[in-house]
Structures are given as structure tokens and as C-alpha cells.
């Protein structure tokens, strides 16, 4: 089993920045690709960024150029640097990890990000 704990959410004015962290514990050797998702009230979950164990990244068009995902494999932590935040970025942000086999997935509890105009 893998446990994921997010931190770093909060309130920020439009144009500001936040950095989210997601620390993994448990069966960490089984972790493969990690990513960040978000869900705004009344909306479907959105995958916003993923990163493989070798550092290959992928971003949703909505955050490309503003958000940066990174990971520290030694500390079993994935980060999401969010710059130039917009009110439409307001959502609960979740960390997700896939097992190396791709057969299992793990989710964090979510952290609220609120961007005011």
C-alpha cells in the first residue's frame, strides 16, 4: 500500500503562486508515474500534470506554461509549482500515484486551492 499526503494549498490572489507537495510513504518502491488532478465544484476531475519515474512530464493545455511538476525520488515527493494563478484554477487538488505495473492507483486526500480575482 502507498499513502499520499498533500500540502501547500491555500488562498492566493490572481497572478500569485503556490507550491503543492505530495509525500509518499508505504510501499514506495512500487510507485511509478505520479500526477496532479483537480476538481472544481460541479466539474469533472481534470488531470493537469503527470511525471514518470524518469522525469518525463505531461501537462493539460489549461496549465501549460504556468504550472511545473517535478519529483524528488530520493524523498518520494512530487511537487506542483503553480504560477500566474487564475480564479479558474480554484479547485481541490489531488495527488495520484500509479504502481509500476499500472494495476494499482493511489490518491491523496486533496488540498484546497482558492484563487481570488
For each residue, the residues with C-beta under 8 A, 3 or more apart:
1: 26 27 106
2: 24 25 26 27 28 30 31 97 99 104 106
3: 24 25 26 106
4: 22 23 24 95 96 97 106 107 108 109
5: 22 23 25 108 109
6: 9 20 21 22 93 94 95 108 109 110 111
7: 20 21 22 23 111
8: 18 19 20 21 111
9: 6 18 20 93 111 112 113
10: 18 112 113 114
11: 114 115 116
12: 16 17 18 85 113 114 115 116
13: 16 115 116 117
14: 85 86 87 115 116 117
15: 84 85
16: 12 13 85 115
17: 12 81 82 83 84 85
18: 8 9 10 12 82 85 113
19: 8 79 80 81 82
20: 6 7 8 9 36 79 80 82 93 95 111 113
21: 6 7 8 77 78 79
22: 4 5 6 7 34 36 77 78 79 80 95 108
23: 4 5 7 75 76 77
24: 2 3 4 28 31 34 76 77 78 97 106
25: 2 3 5 28 76
26: 1 2 3
27: 1 2 30 31
28: 2 24 25 31 76
29:
30: 2 27 99 100 101 104
31: 2 24 27 28 34 53 76 97 98 99 100
32: 52 53 97 98 99 100 101 102
33: 50 51 52 53 97 98
34: 22 24 31 50 51 71 78 95 96 97 98
35: 47 48 49 50 51 69 78 95 96 97
36: 20 22 47 48 49 50 69 78 80 93 94 95 96
37: 45 46 47 48 93 94 95 96
38: 45 46 48 89 91 92 93 94 113
39: 43 44 45 46 91 92 94
40: 43 88 90 91 92
41:
42:
43: 39 40 46 91
44: 39
45: 37 38 39 94
46: 37 38 39 43 60 62 91
47: 35 36 37 50 60
48: 35 36 37 38 59 60 62 63 67 80
49: 35 36 57 58 59 60 63 67 68 69 80
50: 33 34 35 36 47 57 58 69
51: 33 34 35 55 56 57 58 69 70 71 78
52: 32 33 55 56 57
53: 31 32 33 73 100
54:
55: 51 52 71
56: 51 52
57: 49 50 51 52 69
58: 49 50 51
59: 48 49 63 64 67 69
60: 46 47 48 49 63 64
61: 64
62: 46 48 88
63: 48 49 59 60 66 67 82 89
64: 59 60 61 67
65:
66: 63 82 83 84 85
67: 48 49 59 63 64 80 81 82 83
68: 49 80 81 83
69: 35 36 49 50 51 57 59 78 79 80 81
70: 51 78 79 81
71: 34 51 55 77 78 79
72: 75 76 77 78 79
73: 53 76
74:
75: 23 72
76: 23 24 25 28 31 72 73
77: 21 22 23 24 71 72
78: 21 22 24 34 35 36 51 69 70 71 72 95
79: 19 20 21 22 69 70 71 72
80: 19 20 22 36 48 49 67 68 69 93
81: 17 19 67 68 69 70
82: 17 18 19 20 63 66 67 85 89 113
83: 17 66 67 68
84: 15 17 66
85: 12 14 15 16 17 18 66 82 89 113 115
86: 14 89 115
87: 14 90 115 116 117
88: 40 62 115
89: 38 63 82 85 86 113 115
90: 40 87 113 114 115
91: 38 39 40 43 46 112 113
92: 38 39 40 110 111 112 113
93: 6 9 20 36 37 38 80 110 111 112 113
94: 6 36 37 38 39 45 107 108 109 110
95: 4 6 20 22 34 35 36 37 78 107 108
96: 4 34 35 36 37 105 106 107 108
97: 2 4 24 31 32 33 34 35 105 106
98: 31 32 33 34 102 104 105 106
99: 2 30 31 32 102 103 104 105 106
100: 30 31 32 53
101: 30 32 104
102: 32 98 99
103: 99
104: 2 30 98 99 101
105: 96 97 98 99
106: 1 2 3 4 24 96 97 98 99
107: 4 94 95 96
108: 4 5 6 22 94 95 96 111
109: 4 5 6 94
110: 6 92 93 94
111: 6 7 8 9 20 92 93 108
112: 9 10 91 92 93
113: 9 10 12 18 20 38 82 85 89 90 91 92 93
114: 10 11 12 90
115: 11 12 13 14 16 85 86 87 88 89 90
116: 11 12 13 14 87
117: 13 14 87
